[in-house]
Amino acid sequence: MIPESFIQELLGRVDVVDVVERCVPLKKRGTNYVACCPFHTEKTPSFTVSSSKQFYHCFGCGAHGTAIGFLMAYQGLGFVDAVHELARGAGVAVPEAKDGGAPAQEHRGALFTALQHADRYYRRQLKQTPAAIEYLKRRGVTGEIAARFGIGYAPGKRRNLADVFDDYDASGILPLAGLVVEGDGGARYDRFRDRVLFPILNQQGQVVGFGGRVLGAGEPKYLNSPETPLFEKGRELYGLFQGRRAIRHANRVLVVEGYLDVIALAQHGVEYAVATLGTATTPIHVKKLLRLADTVVFCFDGDDAGRKAAWRALENSLELVADGKHLRFMFLPQGEDPDTYVRTEGKACLERLIAQAEPLSHFLVRELTRRIDLGSEEGRAHLLQAAKPLLQKITAPALGMMLRKRMGELTGLSSDEVNGLVRDRPLRREKPRPAPKGRRMPPSVARELVRRLLLQPRLADTFDMALLSGGDGDMALLAEVVEFTRAHPQVLTLAQVAQHFSGSPHAAALQAAIKDTAIWEDFGEREIAEEFTALAQQLRKKKINQERSCLLRGLQGKGLGDLTPEEREMFRRAPGAVVD
């Protein structure tokens, strides 16, 4: 687990403007920077990046967050990977617990270094090997595309990498990285020999493994790196790093099955394709892709094996699909693969097939009913039995409801009856929203104080903690923000405060306050501090009035002669009080 103190330090070290500008061209406007939003299509810039807040916000689609959040949204990274990427750019090491789970940071660094050296060696060898170059030419791969994907070649000798690593026979890193194999007698030899190599990159562009295609008649035809601390086949996708910009621009991704499929498609202008690595599409794959695009199209051969693979992809996707996201299935003509099809038919024909790809809902229903006799009660019961575990997986409310309705139409049952049969796991439902009121309630004083603290966290140092006793909702949020910022003097930006509360019970309320901080953009530090002081005074008066009201209620039952001088004075000053 990455310590929060390190995350706060990292956010204080980097500049969100630099992080965003590496991906999106920014223009200075006043104290901020603006651009057309990378998360939705627009012609007029509404995407703002603030150096003082260390935060970005789009006034068009509402996307907002810290430097970490931007990397997660733009590159489709998980939180931990985004922290590692941000730290790598800042030149700092991420502290990690050495508990046998994730490798220690220095271990990861050595693995990445070894793979990088091997990758450079393999690239050099390709240039010196006419047979490998000729093979790629026969497959239609140009030198430009080979360079873009970093294609290399591993010579046929058993110990090629001994020329690269002086500690070839002693290093513990080389076997761990999957580069060498230890035989029964302890003798080492290279894993990849006489193979064209395709480096597999993670989402940060680092080599984590290789896929190799044998040049001769050896077996296996394709060989991947084994699972390592850096490489899991069920997590990585070939071509995702190279295709991430095209995927985001097209807002769709095509999932194929081979390295050369991805390369051929990219060469013919279909640059938004990725490939699984000799394994079925996993939920982690789907989750990564849905972060980058709203539409995922799975491409398979049209034979029985292709349909079985498509069905496994469907089963692994059901829990992740959301309303507004689209999963589609595309089947090529018999005997074709994406490589051969795009070379013979061209980009336009392929993209027509992509546009006609079958929606998940249609594919699910068609495959379920393909071998079932719906003309009998037994057949319709069989359909419901087969559909039940699939329907239970779907968490998208609208999609789940419509598929249940479709099952009802096919079986002659009502939607309620179908729901009753699959209710072992009820649909995830949206939390009920309160009925709209005629007028929107104005923000509380506590919420207004939180907004100012988000703009100037160090204002918490001047705040009277005695005003925070009791209360819930906005008062509880204010208390948490004040206590956090006072306990962490190094916290100076909105981004650091927002990061601390992400995932907490106050996260939603804080995000609502963050959206409103933009209205104070034209105010300087002095004006914000004056507003904060005035609001704190309002809170003080409110607290005094509450305490006085409470005390007066307690005095009501006493006789005038039983009151102390102080109580008599308070009672005398109370509005509407008459004292003889």
CORMOKA-V736716 format. One record per pair of residues at least 4 apart in sequence whose C-alpha atoms are under 7 Angstrom apart, sorted by the first residue. I is the first residue (numbers start at 0). J is the second residue. Records with the same first field share a line. If there is no record, write none. Layout:
I: J + J
This chain:
0: 95 + 96
1: 94 + 95
2: 6
3: 7
4: 8
5: 9
6: 10
7: 11 + 495
8: 12
9: 13 + 86
10: 495
13: 89
14: 18 + 50 + 53
15: 19 + 50 + 53 + 54 + 65 + 66
16: 20 + 48 + 50
17: 21
18: 66
19: 23
20: 24 + 25
24: 34
25: 32 + 33 + 34
26: 32 + 33 + 34
27: 31 + 32 + 33
28: 32 + 33
31: 47 + 48 + 49 + 50
32: 47 + 48 + 49
33: 44 + 45 + 46 + 47 + 48
34: 44 + 45 + 46 + 47
35: 41 + 42 + 43 + 44 + 45 + 46
36: 40 + 41 + 44 + 45 + 46 + 57
39: 60
45: 57 + 58 + 59
46: 56 + 57 + 58
47: 55 + 56 + 57
48: 54 + 55 + 56
49: 53 + 54 + 55
51: 492
52: 454 + 492 + 493 + 494
53: 65 + 492 + 493 + 494
54: 64 + 65 + 493 + 494
55: 63 + 64 + 65
56: 61 + 62 + 63 + 64
57: 61 + 62 + 63
64: 68 + 69
65: 69 + 494
66: 70
67: 71 + 81 + 82
68: 72
69: 73
70: 74 + 76 + 81
71: 75 + 76 + 77 + 78 + 81
72: 290
75: 287 + 290 + 291
76: 80 + 81
77: 81
78: 82
79: 83
80: 84
81: 85
82: 86
83: 87 + 93
84: 88 + 203
85: 89
86: 90 + 91 + 92 + 93
87: 91
92: 104
93: 104
94: 104
95: 103 + 104
96: 103
97: 102 + 103
102: 106 + 107 + 228
103: 107
104: 108
105: 109
106: 110
107: 111
108: 112
109: 113 + 172
110: 114 + 172 + 176
111: 115 + 206 + 207
112: 116
113: 117 + 173
114: 118 + 206 + 207
115: 119 + 206
116: 120
117: 121
118: 122
119: 123
120: 124
121: 125 + 151 + 152 + 153
122: 126 + 149 + 150 + 151 + 152
123: 127
124: 128 + 151 + 152 + 153
125: 131 + 132 + 151 + 152
128: 132
129: 133
130: 134
131: 135 + 152 + 195
132: 136
133: 137
134: 138
135: 139 + 140
136: 140 + 141
140: 144 + 145
141: 145
142: 146
143: 147
144: 148 + 266
145: 149 + 150
146: 150
149: 197 + 198
150: 196 + 197 + 198
151: 195 + 196 + 197
152: 194 + 195 + 196
153: 191 + 192 + 193 + 194 + 195 + 196
154: 159 + 192 + 193
155: 192 + 193
156: 192
157: 188 + 189 + 192
158: 188 + 189
159: 189
160: 164 + 189
161: 165 + 167
166: 170
168: 187
171: 175
172: 176
173: 177 + 178 + 179
174: 178 + 179 + 180
175: 227
176: 227
177: 224 + 225 + 227
178: 189 + 190
179: 187 + 188 + 189 + 190
180: 187 + 188 + 189 + 190
181: 185 + 186 + 187 + 188
182: 186 + 187
191: 211
193: 213 + 214
194: 211 + 212 + 213 + 214
195: 211 + 212 + 213 + 214
196: 209 + 210 + 211 + 212
197: 209 + 210 + 211
198: 206 + 208 + 209 + 210
199: 206 + 207 + 208 + 209 + 237
200: 204 + 205 + 206 + 207 + 240
201: 205 + 206 + 207 + 235 + 240
202: 239 + 240
204: 240
207: 229 + 230
208: 224 + 230
209: 223 + 224
210: 221 + 222 + 223 + 224
211: 221 + 222 + 223
212: 220 + 221 + 222
213: 217 + 220 + 221
226: 230 + 231 + 232
227: 231
231: 235
232: 276 + 278
233: 281 + 283 + 284
234: 283 + 284
236: 273 + 274 + 275 + 276
237: 258 + 273 + 274 + 275 + 276
238: 242 + 261 + 272 + 273 + 274
239: 243 + 273
242: 246 + 270 + 271 + 272
243: 247
244: 248
245: 249 + 270 + 271
246: 250 + 251 + 252 + 271 + 291 + 292
247: 291 + 292
250: 292 + 293 + 294
251: 292 + 293 + 294 + 295
252: 271 + 272 + 292 + 294 + 295 + 296
253: 271 + 272 + 273 + 295 + 296 + 297 + 298
254: 272 + 273 + 274 + 296 + 297 + 298
255: 260 + 272 + 273 + 274 + 275 + 297 + 298 + 299
256: 274 + 275
257: 261 + 274
258: 262 + 274
259: 263 + 338
260: 264 + 337 + 338
261: 265 + 272 + 273 + 274
262: 266
263: 267 + 338
264: 268 + 269 + 270 + 338 + 341
265: 269 + 270
267: 346
268: 346
269: 346
275: 280
279: 308 + 311 + 312
280: 284 + 312
281: 285 + 315
282: 286 + 315 + 316
283: 287
284: 288
285: 289 + 316
286: 290 + 319
287: 291
288: 292
289: 293
293: 324 + 325
294: 324 + 325 + 326
295: 325 + 326 + 327
296: 326 + 327 + 328 + 329
297: 327 + 328 + 329
298: 328 + 329 + 330
299: 305 + 309 + 329 + 330 + 331
300: 305 + 330 + 331 + 333 + 335 + 336
301: 305 + 306 + 330 + 331 + 332 + 333
302: 306 + 333
303: 307
304: 308
305: 309
306: 310
307: 311
308: 312
309: 313
310: 314
311: 315
312: 316
313: 317
316: 320
317: 392 + 393
318: 392 + 393 + 394
320: 324 + 395
321: 395
322: 395 + 397 + 398
326: 358 + 359
327: 356 + 357 + 358 + 359
328: 356 + 357 + 358 + 359
329: 353 + 356 + 357
331: 335 + 336
335: 339 + 340
336: 340
337: 341
338: 342
339: 343
340: 344
341: 345 + 346 + 349
344: 348
345: 349
346: 350
347: 351
348: 352
349: 353
350: 354
351: 355
352: 356
357: 361 + 362
358: 362
359: 363
360: 364
361: 365
362: 366
363: 367
364: 368
365: 369
367: 382
368: 382
371: 378 + 382
372: 378
373: 378 + 379
374: 378
375: 379
376: 380
377: 381
378: 382
379: 383 + 410
380: 384
381: 385
382: 386
383: 387
386: 390
387: 391 + 421
388: 392
389: 393
390: 399
391: 421 + 424
393: 399
394: 399 + 426 + 427
395: 399
396: 400 + 426 + 427 + 428
397: 401
398: 402
399: 403
400: 404
401: 405
402: 406
403: 407 + 414 + 417 + 418
404: 408 + 414
405: 409
406: 410
407: 411 + 412 + 413 + 414 + 417
408: 412
412: 416 + 417
413: 417
414: 418
415: 419
416: 420
417: 421
418: 422
442: 446 + 447
443: 447
444: 448 + 534 + 538
445: 449 + 473 + 474 + 477
446: 450 + 473
447: 451
448: 452 + 531 + 534
449: 453 + 477
450: 454 + 512 + 513 + 516
451: 455 + 527 + 531
452: 456 + 458 + 459
453: 493
454: 493
456: 484 + 491 + 492
457: 484 + 491
458: 462
459: 481 + 484 + 485
460: 485
466: 539
467: 478
470: 474 + 475
471: 475
472: 476
473: 477
474: 478
475: 479
476: 480 + 505
477: 481
478: 482
479: 483
480: 484
481: 485
482: 486
483: 487
484: 488 + 490
490: 495
492: 496
493: 497
494: 498
495: 499
496: 500
497: 501
500: 505 + 506
501: 506
502: 506
505: 509
506: 510
507: 511
508: 512
509: 513
510: 514
511: 515
512: 516
522: 526 + 527
523: 527
524: 528
525: 529
526: 530
527: 531
528: 532
529: 533
530: 534
531: 535
532: 536
533: 537
534: 538
535: 539
536: 540
537: 541
538: 542
539: 543
540: 544
541: 545
542: 546
543: 547
544: 548
545: 549
546: 550
547: 551
548: 552
549: 553
550: 554
551: 555 + 570
557: 561
562: 566 + 567
563: 567
564: 568
565: 569
566: 570
567: 571
568: 572
569: 573
570: 576
571: 576 + 577 + 578
